[in-house]
Amino acid sequence: QVQLVESGGGLVQAGGSLRLSCVASGTVFSLNTVRWYVQAPGRQRELVGYITSGGSTDYTDSWKGRFTISRDNARKTVYLQMNSLKPEDTAVYYCNADIVDHTHREYDYWGQGTQVTVSS
């Protein structure tokens, strides 16, 4: 009954910006910590950063300064603002959330991923 859907990916030129969205829908009693991951071709999935239910954020060092995570609790939405994009940022970006669903237990949900392609 819970869905986590990402959007906002696409093609952008180097130096440009994108804002990705992750929307939780269905029977979501609590949208707790939400994380963003990136998986480039031929590489392991890496953590970009996370945001807690209270809005506290932290980032992997390599992503600090260019990427920012925020949330809109009323809309059950978490955002990833990406600035100064580089061709090396070309990858699939995933949303991962700790959600209390209709079972009243917390589960780890994943979105389907959204493709970001940065051209030179």
N, C-alpha and C positions, 0 to 999 in steps of 0.2 A: 504493500500500500504506500510505501515511500519511494519517491523518485528524486534523484539528484541529477540535474540537467545543466550542462555547461553551454555557453554560447559566447559569441563575440570574437571568435577566431577568424582568420582569413589571411589575405595577402597584404603585406605592408612593405614599404620601402625602408631601407636602413635609415636609422635616425628617427623614424616615426614612432607613434604610440598606439596602443590598443588597450581597451579595458574588457577583460573577461568577466562574465557573470556566472555564478553557480546558484541555482534556485532549488530549494527543497520544497517538495509538495507532497500531498497525501496526509496521513495521520502522523504529524510531527509534534509530539508533546514538548520536546526540547531539542533545539539545535545547539549543540555544545561546541567543542573545539572543531574548527574547520581548517584543513590544510590544503595547500596547493603543491602539486608535484609537476615535474617536467620530465619527459622522456624523449630524448633526441635519438635519431636513427642510430642503431648499433650501440647504444649506451644504456646503462642501468637507469631506472627511474630514480630521480633525485628530489629531495624535499626543497621547495622554495622557501616556505615559511608557513606560519599558522596564526590563527586568531582565536582567542578564547570567547566564551559566551559573554564575558564582561568587556570585551573589546581590546584586551591586551594582545600585542603582536610580538613576534620574534621571527628572524630570518636567518637562513644560512648565509654565512659571510659573503660568499661569492655573489649573492643577489642583492645585498644591501645597497641602497642608494638609487637603484633603477626601478625596482619593483615595490609596490605598496599594496597591502591587503587591508580591506575595510569590510564592514558589514552593515546591513540594514535589517534589524531584527523584525520590524513590522512586515517586511516583505519576504522574510526568510531567505535572504539573498546575501551572498558574500562575493566580493569583487577582487580582482587582481588587476591593478593598474600597472601597465608595462610601458616604460619610457626609454628613449634612446636605444631602440631595438637594433640588434646586430644580426647578420646572417647566421651566426652561431646560435641564436635563440630559436631558430627553426626547429620545431618539435611539437609533440602532442602534450597539451597541458590538461591535467586532471585535478578535479576537486574531490576531496576525501573528508567526510564528516562523521563525527560521533553524534548519533541521533537516538533519542528515546522514542520508540515507535509505539504502535498499538499494543504490543506485548508488555509494555512498561519496563522493558529492558533496553540497555544501550547497545547499539550495533554500529559497526564500522561500515559506512556506505561509500561507494565510489560512483562518480559520474562516468559518462561514456568517453570523455576526453574531447577536446576541441583542437583542431590543427591550426597552428600558427606558422606561416611561412614568411620569412623576411628576405627580400631580394636586395642584391647589391646595387 
